[in-house]
Amino acid sequence: MAGDEKKDEELEELRKALKGLERLRKEKPKEYAKMARAQRR
């Protein structure tokens, strides 16, 4: 079941990234908007 462990790790990384994005959106909306625009390309 080593594959499941890896998936959990990736999910945890995603969760951390999402939390960071949420914080960024609340605290620095301008920075967030810039990042969002860059990612849409």
C-alpha positions in Angstrom: 0.0 0.0 0.0 3.0 2.3 -0.5 1.1 4.1 -3.3 -1.6 5.3 -0.8 1.0 6.9 1.4 2.4 8.8 -1.5 -1.1 10.0 -2.4 -1.7 11.2 1.2 1.6 13.1 1.1 0.6 14.8 -2.1 -2.8 15.7 -0.7 -1.2 17.2 2.4 1.1 19.3 0.2 -1.9 20.5 -1.8 -3.8 21.3 1.4 -0.8 23.4 2.7 -0.6 25.2 -0.6 -4.3 25.9 -0.5 -4.1 27.3 3.0 -1.2 29.5 1.9 -3.3 30.8 -1.0 -6.3 31.5 1.2 -4.0 33.5 3.5 -2.5 35.3 0.6 -5.9 36.2 -0.8 -7.0 37.6 2.6 -3.8 39.5 3.4 -2.4 40.5 0.0 -5.2 40.5 -2.6 -3.0 42.3 -5.1 -0.3 39.6 -4.9 -3.0 37.0 -5.1 -4.5 38.6 -8.2 -1.1 38.8 -9.8 -0.5 35.1 -9.2 -3.9 34.1 -10.4 -3.4 36.0 -13.6 0.0 34.4 -14.1 -1.5 30.9 -13.6 -4.3 31.4 -16.1 -1.8 31.7 -19.0 
